[in-house]
């Protein structure tokens, strides 16, 4: 039996389009924890996520409120670190809840558009910026809390440890906000696919596509367009910075939660354009956009 991360595209599609576009935390009840230990891919239950969210928000709020009361009573400026840490705790807790408990947005293709890219018409699928924004905001909150605590603990041995913990987080903050600023999009033209993300930009011609499949990455499901071995058109330009990653294999990968189209329709459409060159003309007008939004082409306007 295939493990959670090795399920085929057909097995993954049976989960349904809504589930495929959901962000998950790979932990949960006792059976889910056991499954996580065995193959690292089982999602947490909604009950567990609510418990984690509410618990962290309450603990953070209690720490912030208690520290603020002590600070107001004049018990020392060191309590300012408790206020900052508590507020950061609340912010991270709320972020986890918003990211993982809210239902995926409508997969109606409303953000898909036909635009001119490099002087050629193409169908453009913008990537949602919600996840990068929460990552940047949460990291910034943690960095601010650590710096506040380190300043409050000045002159003690604990201050050194706090600065050692804060510096790596501080270094990551600018790079994470650059991801938010850069945004991302998947461009489908008659010639091929072009992917722009916070990690870099990649290109692959339709004739060099070997496979279109879904891969369960644990926290989310990826749409992967695999390139043929030694594909001459495949190119990946890694963005400068500390955090950008380079694909392990030639190809393009997009997390499904970042797209507002139905995964089943997207997979079938990409396979059709890769296998049938004559149908790629749809990508030069509204037919391509309509196929991704509705699953069938319409006459160009």
Buried (B, 14 or more C-beta within 10 A) or exposed (E): EEEBEEBEBEEBBEBEBEBBBBBBBBBBEEEBBEBBEEBEBBBBBEEBBEEBBEEBBEBBBEBBEBBBEBBEEEEEEBBBBBBBBBBBBBBBBBBBBEBBBEEBBEBEBEBBBBEEBEEEBBBBBBBBBBBBBBBBBBBBBBBBBBBBBBBBBEEEEEBEEBBEBBBEBBEBBEBBBBBBEBBBBBBBBBBBBBBBBBBBBBBBBBEBBBEBBBBBBBBBBBBBBBBBEEBEBBBBEEBEBEBBEEBEEBBBBBBBBBBBBBBBBBBBBBBBBBEEEEBBEBBBBBBBBBBBBBBEBBEBE
